[in-house]
C-alpha cells in the first residue's frame, strides 16, 4: 500500500511539472509574439491605403490577392514577426484601404507597393505577392528594379509568357458571375481557395472582407493584369533572388514561365494545398520562406541567427 501511495504522489508531481512546463512554454510564446498594429499611408495620387504591421528587424512585405485583405497572412504575421518587421498591405480598394474606383491598374498598384516601402522605410524588403499580386510584383520589378528589394516571392499567381484564349474566356465568365450574384460568387470563391477545412467563422470573415471591394474596382484590377499578353520582359527584370510557390495544378502557368525567364528561380510545388496554400499548409510555407530568406545575399534582409 505504501508503494502505491508513493507512486501516486510521484505521478501527481510529474503531472504538475508537465503542466508547469506547458504554461511556461505558452507564456514564452506569448512573449515572443509581436504586437500587431494598424496604420495608413497616403499614395502620391491621394489614395489612403491600410496596412498591418508587427515586429522589428529586416522587412517582409506581404501583398494579398484579388479582393483579399492583408490579414489573410495572419499565420505568417505571427511566425515572422518574431524576427522581422512584417507588413501586410490592403491593396487599394481592398480591405480597409480607400474604396475609390480609380487607380486599379497593375502599374498603379505596383507603385503603391513601392510607396509603401518608401514611406515606412522598409528597404531592402522581401516582397511576397499572392495571386493577382504576382503580376503586380512583376510590374514592380519592370518599372522600378530591385534596388529596394532583397528577394521576390511569387505565390500561386499567373505569370504567363503567352496568354491563353481559354484563360481570358474563363475570367470573363467569372466577372459575369460576380456581377450577377456577388455574395454567392464570393462565398464559392473563398471556399475554393482551401483544400483543408476552415472554420465557418473564418470563412464568413473572409467573405465579408472580400465583399468590401466594389465590383467595378475588382473587375478593373483583374482586367488590367489580364490585358498583357506576355510577362516575359517583366520577368527578366527580376534582378534579385526569386522564389515561386504554387499548387501542383498551376505549375505550368505560375512557375514554368518564371523558371524559363529566370533560370536561378527556386520553385516549390505544394501537392496537398490549394490557392491559399500559405494557410492550407502554413508550416511548410513558413519553413520554405525561412530557408529562402536565410540564403539571400548579405543585403540586410536575412533573419538574425536563432531561428
C-alpha positions in Angstrom: 0.0 0.0 0.0 2.9 2.3 0.8 4.4 1.7 -2.6 1.1 2.5 -4.4 0.8 5.7 -2.4 4.3 6.7 -3.3 3.7 6.0 -7.0 0.5 8.1 -6.9 2.3 11.1 -5.3 5.2 10.7 -7.7 2.7 10.6 -10.6 1.0 13.8 -9.4 4.3 15.6 -9.2 5.1 14.5 -12.8 1.7 15.8 -13.9 2.2 19.1 -12.1 5.7 19.5 -13.6 4.3 18.9 -17.1 1.5 21.4 -16.6 4.0 24.0 -15.4 6.2 23.3 -18.4 3.3 23.8 -20.8 2.4 27.1 -19.1 6.0 28.3 -19.2 6.2 27.5 -23.0 2.9 29.2 -23.6 4.0 32.2 -21.8 7.2 32.3 -23.7 5.3 32.0 -27.0 3.1 34.9 -25.9 6.1 37.0 -25.0 7.7 36.3 -28.4 4.5 37.2 -30.3 4.9 40.7 -31.6 2.0 43.2 -31.2 0.1 43.8 -34.4 -0.6 47.4 -35.3 -2.8 49.0 -37.9 -1.7 52.0 -40.0 -2.4 54.1 -43.1 -0.3 55.9 -45.7 -1.3 58.2 -48.5 -0.1 57.5 -52.0 1.2 60.1 -54.5 -2.2 60.1 -56.2 -4.1 60.6 -52.9 -5.4 57.1 -52.1 -5.4 56.2 -48.4 -4.1 52.7 -48.0 -4.2 50.5 -45.0 -1.7 48.0 -43.7 -1.0 45.9 -40.6 2.5 45.5 -39.2 4.3 43.7 -36.4 7.8 43.0 -35.2 11.2 44.6 -35.7 14.1 43.8 -37.9 14.5 43.3 -41.7 11.3 43.8 -43.6 9.0 41.4 -45.3 6.0 42.9 -47.2 3.0 40.6 -47.9 0.6 41.6 -50.6 -2.7 39.6 -50.9 -4.5 38.6 -54.0 -7.7 39.6 -55.7 -10.3 41.2 -53.3 -8.5 39.8 -50.3 -7.4 41.7 -47.1 -3.9 41.9 -45.7 -4.9 40.0 -42.6 -5.2 36.8 -44.6 -1.5 36.5 -44.0 -2.1 36.1 -40.2 -0.2 32.8 -40.0 2.9 34.5 -41.5 2.5 37.7 -39.4 2.6 35.6 -36.2 5.5 33.5 -37.4 7.8 36.0 -39.0 7.2 39.0 -36.6 9.4 37.3 -34.0 12.4 38.2 -36.1 11.3 40.5 -38.8 9.3 43.7 -39.4 6.3 42.3 -41.1 3.9 44.5 -43.1 0.7 43.2 -44.8 -0.9 45.6 -47.2 -4.6 46.1 -48.1 -4.2 46.9 -51.8 -6.2 49.9 -53.0 -10.0 49.2 -52.9 -9.4 46.2 -50.8 -9.8 45.6 -47.0 -9.7 48.9 -45.1 -8.0 50.8 -47.9 -9.6 53.6 -49.9 -12.5 52.1 -51.9 -12.3 54.6 -54.7 -12.8 53.2 -58.2 -9.7 54.8 -59.8 -6.1 53.6 -59.9 -6.8 49.9 -60.1 -4.3 49.2 -62.8 -1.4 46.8 -62.4 1.1 49.7 -62.9 -0.5 51.9 -60.2 -0.9 49.1 -57.7 2.8 48.2 -58.2 3.6 51.8 -57.5 1.6 51.6 -54.3 3.9 48.8 -53.1 6.9 51.0 -53.9 5.5 53.9 -52.0 4.6 51.7 -49.0 8.3 50.6 -48.9 9.5 54.1 -49.2 7.2 55.7 -46.6 7.7 53.0 -44.0 11.5 52.9 -44.7 11.4 49.1 -45.3 14.2 48.8 -47.9 15.6 46.3 -48.5 12.5 44.2 -48.2 11.4 40.8 -49.2 8.3 41.3 -51.4 5.8 38.4 -51.2 2.8 38.6 -53.6 0.0 36.1 -53.9 -2.3 35.6 -56.9 -3.1 38.9 -58.5 -0.2 40.4 -56.7 2.2 38.2 -58.8 1.7 40.2 -62.0 1.8 43.4 -59.8 5.2 42.4 -58.4 6.4 41.6 -61.9 5.3 45.0 -63.0 7.1 46.5 -59.9 10.3 44.8 -61.0 9.9 46.1 -64.5 9.1 49.7 -63.5 11.4 50.2 -60.5 14.0 47.5 -60.5 15.3 45.8 -57.3 17.2 48.5 -55.6 14.8 48.4 -52.6 14.2 44.6 -52.8 16.2 41.8 -51.3 14.1 39.0 -52.8 10.8 38.3 -54.7 8.4 35.6 -53.6 5.6 34.8 -56.1 2.8 32.8 -54.7 0.4 30.9 -56.9 -0.2 33.6 -59.4 -0.2 33.5 -63.2 3.0 34.7 -64.9 2.3 33.7 -68.5 4.6 34.1 -71.4 1.7 33.6 -73.8 -1.8 34.5 -72.8 -4.2 31.6 -73.5 -7.6 32.4 -75.0 -9.2 29.8 -72.7 -7.9 31.8 -69.7 -9.5 35.0 -71.0 -12.8 33.3 -71.6 -12.7 31.8 -68.1 -12.0 35.1 -66.5 -14.8 36.8 -68.4 -17.1 34.1 -67.0 -16.0 34.9 -63.5 -16.7 38.6 -64.0 -20.3 37.8 -65.2 -20.9 35.6 -62.1 -19.5 38.2 -59.9 -21.9 40.9 -61.3 -24.9 38.6 -61.3 -24.8 37.5 -57.7 -21.8 38.9 -55.8 -22.4 37.2 -52.5 -22.9 33.7 -53.9 -19.9 34.1 -56.2 -17.7 35.3 -53.3 -18.8 32.5 -50.9 -18.0 29.9 -53.6 -14.7 31.7 -54.5 -13.5 31.8 -50.9 -14.3 28.2 -50.2 -12.5 27.1 -53.3 -9.2 28.6 -52.1 -8.7 25.9 -49.4 -8.2 22.2 -49.5 -8.2 21.8 -45.7 -11.4 22.6 -43.7 -11.6 26.1 -42.3 -14.0 27.3 -39.6 -17.2 28.8 -40.7 -16.4 31.9 -38.7 -13.1 32.3 -40.6 -14.8 31.8 -44.0 -17.5 34.3 -43.1 -15.0 36.9 -42.0 -13.1 36.5 -45.3 -16.2 36.7 -47.4 -17.2 40.0 -45.6 -13.7 41.4 -46.3 -13.8 40.3 -50.0 -17.2 42.0 -50.4 -15.7 45.4 -49.4 -14.0 45.7 -52.8 -16.5 47.2 -55.2 -17.3 45.1 -58.3 -16.1 47.7 -60.8 -12.8 48.0 -58.9 -12.4 44.3 -58.7 -13.0 43.8 -62.4 -10.7 46.7 -63.3 -7.8 45.3 -61.3 -8.2 41.9 -62.8 -8.7 43.0 -66.4 -5.6 45.2 -66.1 -3.4 42.2 -65.4 -5.2 40.1 -68.0 -4.7 42.5 -70.9 -1.0 41.9 -71.0 -0.2 39.2 -73.5 3.4 38.4 -72.3 5.0 39.0 -68.9 8.4 37.7 -70.1 10.0 41.2 -70.3 8.9 41.9 -66.8 10.1 38.5 -65.5 13.5 39.2 -67.0 13.7 42.3 -64.8 13.7 40.2 -61.6 17.3 41.1 -60.7 17.0 39.7 -57.1 16.6 36.1 -55.9 13.2 34.6 -56.8 11.1 32.0 -55.1 8.0 30.7 -56.8 5.5 28.8 -54.6 2.5 27.2 -56.3 -0.1 24.4 -56.1 0.6 21.5 -58.4 -2.2 22.2 -60.9 -0.9 25.7 -61.6 2.8 24.9 -62.1 2.7 25.3 -65.8 1.2 28.8 -65.5 2.7 30.0 -62.3 6.2 28.5 -62.2 7.4 27.2 -65.5 7.4 30.6 -67.3 9.3 32.2 -64.4 11.9 29.4 -64.5 12.3 29.9 -68.2 12.9 33.6 -67.9 14.9 33.4 -64.6 16.8 30.0 -64.5 18.0 30.7 -61.0 14.5 30.9 -59.6 13.6 28.4 -56.9 10.4 26.5 -57.4 8.4 24.9 -54.6 5.2 22.9 -55.6 2.6 22.2 -52.9 0.8 19.0 -53.7 -1.5 19.0 -50.8 -2.9 22.6 -50.9 -5.0 24.9 -53.0 -4.8 28.5 -53.8 -4.4 29.9 -50.3 -1.5 27.4 -49.7 0.1 29.6 -47.1 -2.9 28.9 -44.9 -3.6 25.4 -46.1 0.0 24.4 -45.3 1.3 27.3 -43.3 4.0 25.3 -41.6 5.6 24.2 -44.9 5.2 27.6 -46.4 6.8 29.4 -43.5 9.7 26.9 -43.4 10.2 27.4 -47.2 10.2 31.2 -46.8 12.5 31.0 -43.8 15.0 29.0 -45.9 14.8 31.3 -48.9 15.5 34.3 -46.7 18.3 32.5 -44.9 20.1 32.1 -48.3 19.7 35.6 -49.6 22.9 37.5 -50.2 24.0 39.8 -47.4 21.6 42.6 -48.1 20.2 43.3 -44.6 17.2 41.1 -45.1 18.5 37.9 -43.5 16.9 36.7 -40.3 19.0 37.2 -37.2 20.6 34.0 -36.1 18.5 31.8 -33.8 15.6 30.8 -36.0 
